[in-house]
Structure formats: C-alpha cells, structure tokens
C-alpha cells in the first residue's frame, strides 16, 4: 500500500501506477522458494523445512542488481518510461527500508539483513540491531496510518489501491467509500464528490 501511495502521487495513469506499485512488491519474489518447500514437503510426506525460503529470501531480489533489472523491465511497459523507472527505484528501496526497520522474527537474534549487492556481490550487507518484529506494534501503527492515507487519496482522487488488481473493482470500491463518507457526514455531501 505504501508503494501505491508513492505511485498515486508520482505518476498520472493507472498502468504506470500499477508498475510503480509492483516495483515495491517484487523484492519479495525471492521468497517464492517457500512454494518449492511446501511442494517438497507434500511430495515427501515430511515436515516442511523452509530451506529454499530461508536460503533465498532477502538474497536474490533485495539488492541493487534486482532494483535495476526490475526498474528497466517495468519501465519498458510504461507510458512515461523514465519517470516510471525512477519511481520504481524509489518504491523498491522503500521496500528495503521497511524490511531493514521492521522484519525481525520472534527472537531478538532473528534479524533479516539486506544483502544489497546480491546476487552479484556479497557486500555490502546491512542490518539494524534494533529491528522490530514483523508483527510488532510499530508495523501495525504504520499500516493503519498508510491505510488511512490510502483511503483519503481514494476519496479525493477517485481511484484506490484496488486499481492494482482491477479498475472495475476499484470503481466499485471508491463508490462505496464515498457513499459511506456521505452517510457518516449526515448526507451533506453531493453524491458525485
């Protein structure tokens, strides 16, 4: 949702907003090893080990090489190529910043480092020893703030983060939000607002 907020401010058309938003999600593509882990466990009848997930997540797609590849590929589909490439780099790095700040596991030693040169170089590796838990109150507060901002943008601009999945569903979502706003305000606002 944070990537979509950046996209909503930075680019003008739905396609480019979708691409910039996608750039903020794609770093976690290296976590898809979890799918192989699950299929491996189902096929073998053993408990899931999550080896592929642990080995590759935060490694292949959390560095500058992936940032450049994603930005170039996504910009190739954009209407405003240079603008989208720049904002793809921004949302990609916003993802990394969020991971650096708040993606720790349950134990204080369960830090998730950012291997910024991977998969080409082993350095630099960034970590923050005060990284908060993924399910920590800090992430919950940030989510609520970002969600409220996204709803505000949807009400003002007439499009929402739902447009990433479907423009038709987005139109319905925004219409419902505006109806709720009208009802909550006592019906003083016009229906088309």
Z-matrix of the N, CA and C atoms (Angstrom, degrees):
N
C 1 1.443
C 2 1.532 1 110.46
N 3 1.328 2 115.93 1 -34.88
C 4 1.460 3 119.70 2 177.52
C 5 1.518 4 111.10 3 -63.52
N 6 1.322 5 116.98 4 -40.39
C 7 1.466 6 120.74 5 177.61
C 8 1.520 7 110.45 6 -64.23
N 9 1.327 8 116.65 7 -39.42
C 10 1.460 9 119.52 8 178.48
C 11 1.530 10 110.40 9 -65.20
N 12 1.323 11 117.77 10 -38.71
C 13 1.471 12 119.98 11 177.66
C 14 1.519 13 110.94 12 -60.07
N 15 1.319 14 116.51 13 -43.68
C 16 1.469 15 120.20 14 176.50
C 17 1.522 16 109.43 15 -60.19
N 18 1.322 17 116.51 16 -46.92
C 19 1.467 18 121.44 17 -179.27
C 20 1.523 19 111.57 18 -61.86
N 21 1.326 20 117.02 19 -38.97
C 22 1.472 21 120.83 20 -178.43
C 23 1.519 22 111.66 21 -63.28
N 24 1.307 23 116.32 22 -30.78
C 25 1.465 24 121.01 23 -179.89
C 26 1.528 25 111.05 24 -88.09
N 27 1.339 26 116.95 25 -32.49
C 28 1.459 27 121.33 26 -168.71
C 29 1.524 28 115.45 27 -89.65
N 30 1.327 29 118.13 28 -31.71
C 31 1.466 30 120.20 29 -175.44
C 32 1.517 31 110.78 30 -127.47
N 33 1.317 32 115.63 31 158.55
C 34 1.466 33 120.57 32 -167.76
C 35 1.525 34 116.17 33 -96.43
N 36 1.325 35 118.53 34 -28.04
C 37 1.471 36 118.09 35 -172.55
C 38 1.521 37 111.39 36 -114.81
N 39 1.335 38 116.85 37 157.31
C 40 1.467 39 121.29 38 -175.42
C 41 1.534 40 113.88 39 -58.92
N 42 1.310 41 117.59 40 -39.81
C 43 1.470 42 119.71 41 -179.73
C 44 1.521 43 110.47 42 -61.29
N 45 1.308 44 117.50 43 -48.09
C 46 1.458 45 121.13 44 -178.71
C 47 1.527 46 111.48 45 -67.70
N 48 1.336 47 117.50 46 -35.39
C 49 1.472 48 119.70 47 175.13
C 50 1.523 49 110.48 48 -62.43
N 51 1.323 50 115.97 49 -41.76
C 52 1.462 51 120.49 50 179.27
C 53 1.533 52 110.56 51 -62.41
N 54 1.322 53 117.57 52 -41.98
C 55 1.463 54 121.51 53 -179.11
C 56 1.527 55 111.68 54 -65.95
N 57 1.329 56 116.57 55 -44.04
C 58 1.467 57 120.32 56 179.10
C 59 1.524 58 110.18 57 -65.35
N 60 1.322 59 116.83 58 -39.09
C 61 1.462 60 120.54 59 176.70
C 62 1.523 61 110.54 60 -63.27
N 63 1.307 62 116.56 61 -43.65
C 64 1.460 63 121.62 62 -179.82
C 65 1.527 64 111.36 63 -59.61
N 66 1.321 65 117.05 64 -37.27
C 67 1.472 66 120.53 65 178.83
C 68 1.526 67 111.70 66 -61.56
N 69 1.310 68 117.27 67 -28.12
C 70 1.455 69 120.45 68 177.65
C 71 1.521 70 113.52 69 -81.32
N 72 1.329 71 116.76 70 -11.73
C 73 1.459 72 121.99 71 179.69
C 74 1.530 73 111.51 72 -101.47
N 75 1.320 74 116.21 73 -33.81
C 76 1.460 75 121.49 74 -173.40
C 77 1.529 76 116.28 75 -58.31
N 78 1.319 77 121.10 76 -26.69
C 79 1.470 78 117.17 77 176.98
C 80 1.531 79 112.82 78 -55.65
N 81 1.306 80 118.07 79 -27.23
C 82 1.461 81 120.16 80 179.87
C 83 1.523 82 113.32 81 -82.57
N 84 1.338 83 117.64 82 4.20
C 85 1.467 84 119.61 83 174.94
C 86 1.520 85 110.93 84 -61.86
N 87 1.334 86 116.77 85 -26.13
C 88 1.465 87 118.52 86 177.81
C 89 1.529 88 112.27 87 -72.23
N 90 1.310 89 117.20 88 -5.69
C 91 1.462 90 120.94 89 175.14
C 92 1.516 91 112.98 90 -86.70
N 93 1.340 92 116.94 91 -1.66
C 94 1.466 93 120.04 92 -178.92
C 95 1.524 94 112.82 93 -69.76
N 96 1.318 95 117.17 94 -6.58
C 97 1.456 96 120.14 95 173.16
C 98 1.518 97 111.66 96 -58.76
N 99 1.309 98 115.82 97 -20.39
C 100 1.468 99 120.45 98 178.39
C 101 1.535 100 111.06 99 -63.20
N 102 1.328 101 116.59 100 -30.96
C 103 1.469 102 120.43 101 177.98
C 104 1.527 103 109.63 102 -65.33
N 105 1.338 104 116.66 103 -44.76
C 106 1.471 105 120.51 104 177.39
C 107 1.529 106 110.45 105 -62.20
N 108 1.331 107 116.44 106 -39.49
C 109 1.467 108 120.34 107 178.52
C 110 1.529 109 111.26 108 -61.00
N 111 1.307 110 116.59 109 -43.67
C 112 1.472 111 120.77 110 -178.59
C 113 1.524 112 110.91 111 -66.89
N 114 1.345 113 117.14 112 -45.29
C 115 1.467 114 119.79 113 178.50
C 116 1.524 115 111.25 114 -63.66
N 117 1.322 116 116.09 115 -38.39
C 118 1.462 117 120.54 116 178.22
C 119 1.533 118 110.59 117 -62.32
N 120 1.325 119 116.42 118 -42.84
C 121 1.465 120 120.47 119 178.98
C 122 1.526 121 111.13 120 -66.74
N 123 1.337 122 116.57 121 -41.10
C 124 1.470 123 119.59 122 178.92
C 125 1.526 124 111.10 123 -64.30
N 126 1.325 125 116.13 124 -41.25
C 127 1.465 126 120.13 125 -178.37
C 128 1.520 127 112.10 126 -69.64
N 129 1.325 128 116.68 127 -36.39
C 130 1.465 129 120.14 128 -176.39
C 131 1.520 130 113.14 129 -89.91
N 132 1.327 131 117.38 130 -18.54
C 133 1.453 132 121.13 131 -177.13
C 134 1.531 133 113.11 132 78.41
N 135 1.308 134 116.47 133 7.54
C 136 1.470 135 121.70 134 179.36
C 137 1.517 136 110.44 135 -94.00
N 138 1.306 137 114.04 136 167.22
C 139 1.467 138 120.23 137 176.35
C 140 1.530 139 109.54 138 -66.95
N 141 1.323 140 116.56 139 144.50
C 142 1.457 141 121.48 140 179.92
C 143 1.525 142 110.30 141 -67.56
N 144 1.336 143 115.74 142 128.36
C 145 1.469 144 120.56 143 -177.73
C 146 1.525 145 112.75 144 -96.82
N 147 1.304 146 117.62 145 -22.04
C 148 1.462 147 123.66 146 -177.78
C 149 1.536 148 112.15 147 58.23
N 150 1.334 149 116.39 148 34.14
C 151 1.461 150 121.03 149 179.40
C 152 1.525 151 112.37 150 -64.67
N 153 1.331 152 117.12 151 -47.61
C 154 1.472 153 119.97 152 -178.59
C 155 1.519 154 111.03 153 -64.16
N 156 1.322 155 115.72 154 -40.87
C 157 1.462 156 119.64 155 177.96
C 158 1.523 157 110.39 156 -60.60
N 159 1.321 158 116.45 157 -49.77
C 160 1.463 159 120.31 158 -178.13
C 161 1.529 160 111.62 159 -65.43
N 162 1.309 161 117.84 160 -34.11
C 163 1.462 162 121.43 161 -176.83
C 164 1.535 163 112.38 162 -75.30
N 165 1.326 164 117.46 163 -37.59
C 166 1.459 165 118.94 164 -171.37
C 167 1.519 166 115.65 165 -107.72
N 168 1.336 167 118.09 166 -23.50
C 169 1.463 168 119.16 167 -177.91
C 170 1.525 169 110.19 168 -68.06
N 171 1.312 170 115.77 169 135.87
C 172 1.470 171 125.16 170 -175.11
C 173 1.525 172 110.72 171 70.24
N 174 1.317 173 117.92 172 20.03
C 175 1.454 174 119.80 173 -179.05
C 176 1.530 175 110.85 174 -122.03
N 177 1.311 176 118.17 175 -60.96
C 178 1.459 177 120.19 176 -173.67
C 179 1.525 178 113.88 177 -73.71
N 180 1.317 179 118.25 178 -35.28
C 181 1.468 180 120.17 179 -172.51
C 182 1.522 181 113.77 180 -117.46
N 183 1.316 182 118.20 181 18.30
C 184 1.465 183 120.55 182 -178.88
C 185 1.528 184 112.44 183 -114.79
N 186 1.321 185 117.39 184 28.70
C 187 1.449 186 121.41 185 -179.82
C 188 1.513 187 112.44 186 -131.41
N 189 1.328 188 114.46 187 176.41
C 190 1.464 189 119.07 188 -178.11
C 191 1.529 190 113.20 189 -63.13
N 192 1.371 191 120.79 190 -32.98
C 193 1.473 192 117.55 191 177.48
C 194 1.528 193 112.53 192 -59.61
N 195 1.322 194 116.80 193 -44.22
C 196 1.464 195 120.06 194 178.66
C 197 1.523 196 110.65 195 -66.98
N 198 1.328 197 117.11 196 -37.27
C 199 1.471 198 120.19 197 178.82
C 200 1.524 199 110.46 198 -58.70
N 201 1.323 200 116.77 199 -45.40
C 202 1.469 201 120.24 200 179.90
C 203 1.523 202 111.70 201 -66.46
N 204 1.334 203 116.83 202 -44.47
C 205 1.473 204 120.04 203 -179.79
C 206 1.520 205 110.27 204 -61.85
N 207 1.326 206 117.38 205 -48.72
C 208 1.466 207 120.50 206 -179.21
C 209 1.522 208 111.13 207 -61.50
N 210 1.337 209 117.54 208 -43.84
C 211 1.465 210 120.81 209 -178.45
C 212 1.522 211 110.95 210 -62.42
N 213 1.320 212 117.37 211 -43.80
C 214 1.472 213 121.01 212 -179.01
C 215 1.529 214 110.61 213 -67.24
N 216 1.328 215 116.79 214 -46.65
C 217 1.474 216 119.98 215 -178.32
C 218 1.525 217 110.63 216 -64.18
N 219 1.330 218 117.40 217 -47.60
C 220 1.464 219 120.11 218 -178.96
C 221 1.526 220 111.68 219 -65.40
N 222 1.329 221 117.28 220 -38.68
C 223 1.470 222 120.28 221 178.22
C 224 1.523 223 111.43 222 -63.26
N 225 1.337 224 116.71 223 -28.20
C 226 1.462 225 120.25 224 177.19
C 227 1.525 226 113.25 225 -62.46
N 228 1.321 227 117.62 226 -21.84
C 229 1.466 228 122.41 227 178.70
C 230 1.528 229 112.63 228 -97.94
N 231 1.311 230 117.24 229 -0.68
C 232 1.466 231 121.73 230 -171.28
C 233 1.526 232 112.28 231 -89.24
N 234 1.316 233 114.21 232 160.78
C 235 1.466 234 120.90 233 172.21
C 236 1.523 235 109.84 234 -82.27
N 237 1.322 236 116.71 235 -42.12
C 238 1.465 237 122.62 236 177.66
C 239 1.533 238 107.27 237 -107.96
N 240 1.315 239 116.87 238 82.79
C 241 1.464 240 122.30 239 -168.49
C 242 1.527 241 113.93 240 -58.12
N 243 1.313 242 117.59 241 -51.67
C 244 1.471 243 119.70 242 -176.12
C 245 1.521 244 111.15 243 -66.01
N 246 1.298 245 115.91 244 -41.30
C 247 1.464 246 120.17 245 179.59
C 248 1.529 247 110.55 246 -63.61
N 249 1.321 248 116.66 247 -44.50
C 250 1.456 249 121.05 248 179.40
C 251 1.527 250 110.72 249 -65.42
N 252 1.317 251 118.13 250 -41.63
C 253 1.469 252 120.57 251 178.23
C 254 1.527 253 110.52 252 -58.49
N 255 1.316 254 116.82 253 -45.47
C 256 1.469 255 120.83 254 179.52
C 257 1.525 256 110.84 255 -61.60
N 258 1.333 257 116.94 256 -48.65
C 259 1.462 258 120.17 257 -176.58
C 260 1.525 259 112.02 258 -72.80
N 261 1.328 260 117.57 259 -25.12
C 262 1.465 261 120.07 260 172.06
C 263 1.525 262 109.72 261 -64.48
N 264 1.321 263 116.58 262 -41.67
C 265 1.469 264 119.57 263 176.70
C 266 1.527 265 111.21 264 -62.74
N 267 1.327 266 116.18 265 -38.20
C 268 1.469 267 120.06 266 179.34
C 269 1.527 268 110.60 267 -64.90
N 270 1.326 269 118.15 268 -49.69
C 271 1.474 270 119.48 269 -177.00
C 272 1.532 271 111.13 270 -69.50
N 273 1.323 272 117.24 271 -33.43
C 274 1.461 273 120.43 272 175.23
C 275 1.533 274 109.33 273 -58.93
N 276 1.322 275 115.97 274 -48.14
C 277 1.462 276 119.87 275 -178.68
C 278 1.532 277 112.58 276 -72.73
N 279 1.322 278 117.64 277 -26.06
C 280 1.459 279 120.14 278 172.03
C 281 1.531 280 109.52 279 -62.55
N 282 1.317 281 116.58 280 -40.83
C 283 1.464 282 121.36 281 175.89
C 284 1.531 283 110.14 282 -59.08
N 285 1.321 284 116.84 283 -46.86
C 286 1.462 285 120.47 284 -179.84
C 287 1.522 286 111.38 285 -61.94
N 288 1.321 287 116.62 286 -41.34
C 289 1.464 288 120.56 287 178.50
C 290 1.531 289 110.40 288 -61.88
N 291 1.316 290 116.69 289 -44.75
C 292 1.471 291 120.32 290 178.47
C 293 1.522 292 110.91 291 -61.75
N 294 1.330 293 116.78 292 -41.77
C 295 1.465 294 119.80 293 177.03
C 296 1.522 295 111.20 294 -63.29
N 297 1.307 296 116.43 295 -41.59
C 298 1.465 297 120.42 296 -179.06
C 299 1.526 298 111.40 297 -63.60
N 300 1.328 299 116.20 298 -39.13
C 301 1.461 300 120.50 299 -178.19
C 302 1.522 301 113.51 300 -78.62
N 303 1.323 302 116.95 301 -41.91
C 304 1.461 303 117.67 302 -168.24
C 305 1.501 304 116.46 303 -143.28
N 306 1.325 305 118.04 304 57.14
C 307 1.471 306 118.58 305 176.48
C 308 1.528 307 112.42 306 -131.31
N 309 1.316 308 116.47 307 24.10
C 310 1.468 309 120.86 308 179.73
C 311 1.517 310 110.57 309 -68.82
N 312 1.312 311 115.87 310 151.45
C 313 1.454 312 122.25 311 174.34
C 314 1.514 313 111.06 312 -77.90
N 315 1.338 314 117.22 313 -168.83
C 316 1.461 315 120.73 314 -174.79
C 317 1.534 316 114.80 315 -66.86
N 318 1.330 317 118.10 316 -31.95
C 319 1.467 318 120.75 317 -178.68
C 320 1.529 319 110.03 318 -95.06
N 321 1.322 320 118.04 319 149.29
C 322 1.471 321 120.99 320 179.84
C 323 1.529 322 114.09 321 -56.58
N 324 1.313 323 117.58 322 -25.13
C 325 1.467 324 121.03 323 179.47
C 326 1.531 325 112.90 324 -85.76
N 327 1.323 326 118.25 325 -5.80
C 328 1.472 327 122.45 326 -177.86
C 329 1.522 328 111.64 327 -82.65
N 330 1.310 329 117.27 328 54.36
C 331 1.465 330 121.61 329 -179.35
C 332 1.525 331 110.13 330 -78.82
N 333 1.337 332 115.98 331 144.16
C 334 1.454 333 121.68 332 173.94
C 335 1.524 334 107.33 333 -105.15
N 336 1.316 335 117.96 334 108.06
C 337 1.464 336 119.09 335 177.88
C 338 1.526 337 110.91 336 -79.33
N 339 1.301 338 115.80 337 161.30
C 340 1.465 339 122.14 338 172.61
C 341 1.520 340 106.44 339 -105.36
N 342 1.323 341 116.39 340 113.77
C 343 1.472 342 122.20 341 178.93
C 344 1.524 343 106.77 342 -92.01
N 345 1.333 344 116.06 343 84.98
C 346 1.459 345 121.82 344 -164.81
C 347 1.530 346 114.51 345 -68.61
N 348 1.315 347 118.66 346 -21.77
C 349 1.464 348 120.35 347 179.01
C 350 1.513 349 114.26 348 -94.94
N 351 1.324 350 116.96 349 -9.82
C 352 1.467 351 121.16 350 -177.06
C 353 1.521 352 110.75 351 -67.41
N 354 1.291 353 119.00 352 150.17
C 355 1.453 354 127.90 353 3.19
C 356 1.526 355 114.15 354 -89.56
N 357 1.318 356 119.18 355 7.10
C 358 1.460 357 121.21 356 -178.19
C 359 1.519 358 113.39 357 -85.77
N 360 1.314 359 117.12 358 -39.22
C 361 1.459 360 121.99 359 -176.28
C 362 1.528 361 109.25 360 -130.84
N 363 1.310 362 116.48 361 150.14
C 364 1.458 363 120.44 362 -179.06
C 365 1.524 364 113.00 363 -85.29
N 366 1.300 365 117.78 364 -7.27
C 367 1.465 366 121.18 365 -178.18
C 368 1.515 367 109.22 366 -134.43
N 369 1.295 368 120.99 367 152.68
C 370 1.460 369 126.81 368 2.09
C 371 1.530 370 112.13 369 -82.07
N 372 1.307 371 114.81 370 157.32
C 373 1.464 372 122.12 371 173.59
C 374 1.517 373 106.30 372 -119.15
N 375 1.317 374 115.17 373 124.25
C 376 1.462 375 120.27 374 -178.81
C 377 1.519 376 109.70 375 -108.58
N 378 1.296 377 115.76 376 139.87
C 379 1.453 378 120.65 377 169.80
C 380 1.518 379 107.93 378 -152.04
N 381 1.306 380 114.25 379 159.10
C 382 1.459 381 121.13 380 179.62
C 383 1.519 382 106.99 381 -126.54
N 384 1.308 383 116.83 382 118.86
C 385 1.468 384 119.84 383 -173.97
C 386 1.520 385 113.21 384 -68.65
N 387 1.336 386 117.34 385 -11.87
C 388 1.470 387 120.72 386 178.14
C 389 1.536 388 112.10 387 -102.11
N 390 1.314 389 115.51 388 16.23
C 391 1.466 390 120.97 389 -179.35
C 392 1.528 391 109.50 390 -52.62
N 393 1.336 392 115.38 391 130.35
C 394 1.458 393 117.59 392 -179.67
C 395 1.526 394 110.80 393 -88.74
N 396 1.321 395 114.79 394 163.14
C 397 1.463 396 121.42 395 -177.29
C 398 1.521 397 111.40 396 -63.27
N 399 1.324 398 114.74 397 147.18
C 400 1.460 399 120.43 398 177.15
C 401 1.519 400 110.82 399 -58.05
N 402 1.332 401 117.34 400 -37.01
C 403 1.455 402 121.45 401 178.46
C 404 1.534 403 111.82 402 -97.65
N 405 1.326 404 116.58 403 21.12
C 406 1.466 405 121.16 404 -178.62
C 407 1.520 406 113.15 405 -74.05
N 408 1.316 407 115.57 406 162.26
C 409 1.466 408 121.35 407 -179.03
C 410 1.528 409 111.32 408 -60.51
N 411 1.329 410 117.61 409 -31.34
C 412 1.466 411 120.42 410 -179.00
C 413 1.531 412 110.96 411 -61.06
N 414 1.339 413 115.60 412 -45.54
C 415 1.466 414 119.21 413 178.88
C 416 1.520 415 111.64 414 -66.64
N 417 1.322 416 116.90 415 -34.43
C 418 1.469 417 119.90 416 178.24
C 419 1.526 418 110.96 417 -66.50
N 420 1.313 419 116.80 418 -42.05
C 421 1.470 420 120.56 419 178.32
C 422 1.529 421 110.06 420 -65.22
N 423 1.332 422 116.64 421 -44.63
C 424 1.467 423 120.12 422 178.85
C 425 1.523 424 110.11 423 -60.16
N 426 1.331 425 116.91 424 -43.17
C 427 1.463 426 120.07 425 178.57
C 428 1.526 427 111.10 426 -59.31
N 429 1.322 428 117.08 427 -46.46
C 430 1.471 429 120.20 428 -178.85
C 431 1.522 430 111.44 429 -62.26
N 432 1.319 431 117.16 430 -40.25
C 433 1.471 432 120.60 431 178.63
C 434 1.529 433 110.29 432 -66.05
N 435 1.324 434 116.65 433 -47.08
C 436 1.470 435 120.68 434 179.86
C 437 1.526 436 110.49 435 -63.19
N 438 1.327 437 117.20 436 -40.96
C 439 1.466 438 120.76 437 178.30
C 440 1.525 439 110.95 438 -62.30
N 441 1.334 440 117.10 439 -44.85
C 442 1.472 441 120.52 440 178.72
C 443 1.526 442 110.57 441 -62.19
N 444 1.324 443 117.34 442 -42.08
C 445 1.469 444 120.25 443 177.61
C 446 1.526 445 110.91 444 -63.17
N 447 1.331 446 116.76 445 -41.32
C 448 1.464 447 120.61 446 179.69
C 449 1.523 448 111.40 447 -63.95
N 450 1.324 449 117.45 448 -39.25
C 451 1.467 450 120.82 449 177.11
C 452 1.529 451 109.44 450 -65.94
N 453 1.327 452 116.91 451 -40.78
C 454 1.465 453 120.69 452 176.92
C 455 1.517 454 112.03 453 -60.58
N 456 1.319 455 117.12 454 -43.77
C 457 1.468 456 121.19 455 177.48
C 458 1.521 457 109.84 456 -62.73
N 459 1.311 458 117.00 457 -43.27
C 460 1.471 459 120.82 458 179.89
C 461 1.524 460 110.88 459 -59.90
N 462 1.327 461 117.23 460 -43.43
C 463 1.462 462 120.60 461 -179.54
C 464 1.526 463 111.69 462 -67.17
N 465 1.310 464 117.23 463 -39.03
C 466 1.477 465 120.72 464 -178.21
C 467 1.519 466 113.05 465 -77.14
N 468 1.332 467 116.77 466 -43.09
C 469 1.468 468 120.13 467 -170.87
C 470 1.521 469 114.66 468 -97.64
N 471 1.347 470 117.30 469 -17.76
C 472 1.458 471 119.37 470 177.47
C 473 1.522 472 114.78 471 86.69
N 474 1.309 473 118.20 472 12.81
C 475 1.454 474 122.50 473 172.69
C 476 1.518 475 107.89 474 -144.81
N 477 1.350 476 115.49 475 155.10
C 478 1.458 477 119.68 476 -175.16
C 479 1.523 478 110.81 477 -135.43
N 480 1.312 479 115.83 478 -178.85
C 481 1.461 480 122.32 479 177.49
C 482 1.521 481 111.82 480 -63.21
N 483 1.308 482 118.35 481 -17.10
C 484 1.468 483 121.56 482 177.71
C 485 1.529 484 110.51 483 -65.35
N 486 1.334 485 117.75 484 -23.10
C 487 1.470 486 121.36 485 179.81
C 488 1.521 487 112.14 486 -61.42
N 489 1.318 488 117.63 487 -20.93
C 490 1.462 489 120.99 488 177.81
C 491 1.524 490 109.67 489 -61.20
N 492 1.323 491 117.40 490 -32.84
C 493 1.456 492 122.30 491 -178.04
C 494 1.523 493 112.95 492 -96.95
N 495 1.344 494 116.68 493 -40.79
C 496 1.455 495 120.23 494 -175.78
C 497 1.525 496 110.10 495 -161.38
N 498 1.319 497 116.94 496 127.05
C 499 1.470 498 120.05 497 177.53
C 500 1.518 499 111.03 498 -69.63
N 501 1.327 500 116.64 499 -34.91
C 502 1.461 501 120.52 500 179.53
C 503 1.532 502 110.21 501 -66.31
N 504 1.345 503 116.60 502 -46.60
C 505 1.468 504 120.37 503 177.76
C 506 1.526 505 110.60 504 -63.68
N 507 1.325 506 116.27 505 -34.10
C 508 1.457 507 120.46 506 178.24
C 509 1.530 508 111.04 507 -63.69
N 510 1.317 509 116.61 508 -42.99
C 511 1.467 510 120.04 509 179.24
C 512 1.530 511 110.70 510 -61.47
N 513 1.319 512 116.31 511 -40.10
C 514 1.470 513 120.42 512 177.88
C 515 1.522 514 109.81 513 -66.27
N 516 1.312 515 117.27 514 -45.60
C 517 1.462 516 122.11 515 -179.49
C 518 1.526 517 111.20 516 -58.81
N 519 1.318 518 117.10 517 -47.65
C 520 1.470 519 120.70 518 -179.50
C 521 1.527 520 110.48 519 -65.34
N 522 1.332 521 117.60 520 -40.32
C 523 1.464 522 120.34 521 177.98
C 524 1.533 523 110.79 522 -60.46
N 525 1.334 524 116.83 523 -43.36
C 526 1.465 525 120.91 524 178.74
C 527 1.531 526 110.21 525 -64.29
N 528 1.319 527 117.62 526 -44.36
C 529 1.472 528 120.62 527 177.76
C 530 1.528 529 111.07 528 -57.16
N 531 1.322 530 115.74 529 -44.46
C 532 1.465 531 119.62 530 -178.71
C 533 1.524 532 111.24 531 -67.95
N 534 1.320 533 117.76 532 -35.24
C 535 1.466 534 120.27 533 175.95
C 536 1.521 535 110.82 534 -65.49
N 537 1.330 536 116.71 535 -41.71
C 538 1.465 537 120.25 536 177.31
C 539 1.522 538 110.88 537 -62.31
N 540 1.340 539 115.38 538 -42.13
C 541 1.467 540 119.50 539 179.49
C 542 1.529 541 110.04 540 -61.51
N 543 1.322 542 116.59 541 -42.19
C 544 1.460 543 120.92 542 179.34
C 545 1.526 544 110.83 543 -63.44
N 546 1.317 545 116.78 544 -44.65
C 547 1.472 546 120.20 545 179.38
C 548 1.522 547 111.48 546 -64.42
N 549 1.333 548 116.28 547 -42.21
C 550 1.467 549 120.40 548 -178.93
C 551 1.527 550 112.36 549 -67.65
N 552 1.326 551 115.68 550 -28.86
C 553 1.459 552 119.04 551 -179.96
C 554 1.533 553 111.82 552 -89.71
N 555 1.306 554 116.32 553 7.16
C 556 1.465 555 120.09 554 177.76
C 557 1.516 556 114.11 555 83.72
N 558 1.346 557 116.14 556 17.24
C 559 1.467 558 119.36 557 178.08
C 560 1.504 559 114.38 558 77.27
N 561 1.342 560 118.73 559 15.57
C 562 1.470 561 121.27 560 -178.19
C 563 1.516 562 113.37 561 -79.04
N 564 1.321 563 118.15 562 -16.14
C 565 1.465 564 119.84 563 -178.60
C 566 1.518 565 110.07 564 -93.26
N 567 1.309 566 115.99 565 152.11
C 568 1.466 567 119.33 566 178.62
C 569 1.519 568 109.39 567 -73.01
N 570 1.323 569 116.65 568 153.22
C 571 1.458 570 121.46 569 -176.11
C 572 1.524 571 112.55 570 -64.31
N 573 1.293 572 119.44 571 -31.41
C 574 1.462 573 121.60 572 -177.03
C 575 1.500 574 114.10 573 -82.85
N 576 1.309 575 119.63 574 -1.33
C 577 1.471 576 122.12 575 -175.10
C 578 1.490 577 112.92 576 -68.18
